[in-house]
């Protein structure tokens, strides 16, 4: 497929477990974004990558959250020692543009995380 | 002060009316502004982008930007029930991150 792909689409985990969420951006898109959306809320910025570098990590809620991107392609968002407040839909988006000229973001379908 | 602010709504308009959605932002150096639409249970999709002061029209949609007032708006003419969704304002910030407002829920009733 040509769109942004995220996996898993649904993840149920127990409090205290680690989870990894994966994002495959559109081929050739240099910018990649992670957002969190709690039920009935807006999009909360987490981190964005330009290439494999993350110029702005200011949105990561705590040191339990980390993200990396390799090969200017796949990105993984890792949440360690999950808490119930981490329950949300995690959205990944990619963009062809960046460096001060943010273009259209194409979103994946999201990974819905439920922490019991 | 939130970086991007929107009235959460719901904004209810009758079919055929004009819906007016508003957004203010805090960063004076912001250069790129976007309106995304999000249907319930779906991911956001871009409907309009605007970069210069003034109006930009695309079909039934018109985006308006006033950088001096740090204000962006979206007008939807001839509103249809299919326009019922949450409309998210997004602003490019100094470090290139794209910040979204909390969204305005629009309801168009027949």
Boltz contact constraints between the chains, C-beta under 6 A:
constraints:
  - contact:
      token1: [A, 42]
      token2: [B, 100]
      max_distance: 6.0
  - contact:
      token1: [A, 42]
      token2: [B, 102]
      max_distance: 6.0
  - contact:
      token1: [A, 42]
      token2: [B, 103]
      max_distance: 6.0
  - contact:
      token1: [A, 43]
      token2: [B, 100]
      max_distance: 6.0
  - contact:
      token1: [A, 45]
      token2: [B, 97]
      max_distance: 6.0
  - contact:
      token1: [A, 45]
      token2: [B, 99]
      max_distance: 6.0
  - contact:
      token1: [A, 48]
      token2: [B, 97]
      max_distance: 6.0
  - contact:
      token1: [A, 55]
      token2: [B, 95]
      max_distance: 6.0
  - contact:
      token1: [A, 56]
      token2: [B, 95]
      max_distance: 6.0
  - contact:
      token1: [A, 56]
      token2: [B, 97]
      max_distance: 6.0
  - contact:
      token1: [A, 98]
      token2: [B, 96]
      max_distance: 6.0
  - contact:
      token1: [A, 100]
      token2: [B, 96]
      max_distance: 6.0
  - contact:
      token1: [A, 102]
      token2: [B, 32]
      max_distance: 6.0
  - contact:
      token1: [A, 102]
      token2: [B, 92]
      max_distance: 6.0
  - contact:
      token1: [A, 102]
      token2: [B, 98]
      max_distance: 6.0
  - contact:
      token1: [A, 104]
      token2: [B, 46]
      max_distance: 6.0
  - contact:
      token1: [A, 107]
      token2: [B, 43]
      max_distance: 6.0
  - contact:
      token1: [A, 107]
      token2: [B, 44]
      max_distance: 6.0
  - contact:
      token1: [A, 109]
      token2: [B, 43]
      max_distance: 6.0
  - contact:
      token1: [A, 110]
      token2: [B, 43]
      max_distance: 6.0
